[in-house]
Amino acid sequence: MGEESSIAVLTSGGDSPGMNACIRSVTRTALYAGRRVFGVSDGYEGLLKGRFKRLESRDVGGIIDRGGTILGTSRSEEFLEPENRKRAYGHLKDKGVGGLVVIGGNGSAAGAHAIALETKLNVVAAPASIDNDVFGTDNAVGFDTAVNTALDAVDKLRQTADSHHRIFVVEVMGRKSGAIALEVALAGGAEAALVPEVPESAELPPLAERLTFNLKHTRKKSAIVICAEGAGRAEPIAEVLEALTGVECRATVLGHLQRGGAPTSYDRNLAARLGWAAVNAILEGKSDALVGLVSNAIRLTPLEKVVAHEHRFNHQEYALLGILSL
Ligand code: F6P
């Protein structure tokens, strides 16, 4: 990247709490290094349309505690076409942009990889997704907040479940990932987590047998079953469990509320570290990489590897849930 080049930043895919803290970190780190900064509106959609705005330090003030993304985001089908991407490259050139930080999940990393391959830009991705399914980082920005938001709901549901001696099936987000479900189940003392990474976890007859025994023959007052959306839907699962156990079941879908809210301190500071690392990687001339946090240290992983691999599911933690939920 040239000495004078500007740095652009965009957020892409599903928003996640902490994206704003990451935008702030990218902006201020780049300004500190003497670079001009452009924020791109609405992710790759805005890149195609050339929707850039200059970001100064004050533009990213007062956003550290806000969920969502001040830049806006999108899931752009159009950007998947190489022909369309050429338009975006023209806009980046016009603005004198030499480095691009892409904040988002797997789809966003794939887009960043394409840009890095097709241009001379230094492109670095910073993982932000509530699903925590990005390879190359222990945690993606927003995951911790989403888990705590869902956990708060589960704690509340437990109170009414106990009072009525009911089973609650609580559906959490994650797309194909069971990461939110597992974390929430373990932290919430849930009786089970149905996750796509463990297909047998969604077999309902053995689960129903265990729940029936516990509810009818021990002093357990209620049961909470956390269901990852990738493993099944809460409503039909609750119907089957009610039929098999003879215990009243209710279904709750937490949905998009898991994407909002003030980011936790963990997510704010992860975002700060990753944004800083992304800009520094660009200034050092690196490209086509994802900045991640692995065992509490910043690590760069080639985007080719990121898009080809899946984030590892924590089977040890899943086994622990099985023991503690007895
Ligand atoms: O990737 C984040 C995520 O919230 C997933 O957990 C969920 O499956 C999906 O996005 C929902 O997408 P949309 O916001 O387009 O409904």
Residues whose N, C-alpha, C, O or C-beta is under 5 A from the ligand:
A	BS01	F6P	G14 D131 M173 G174 R175
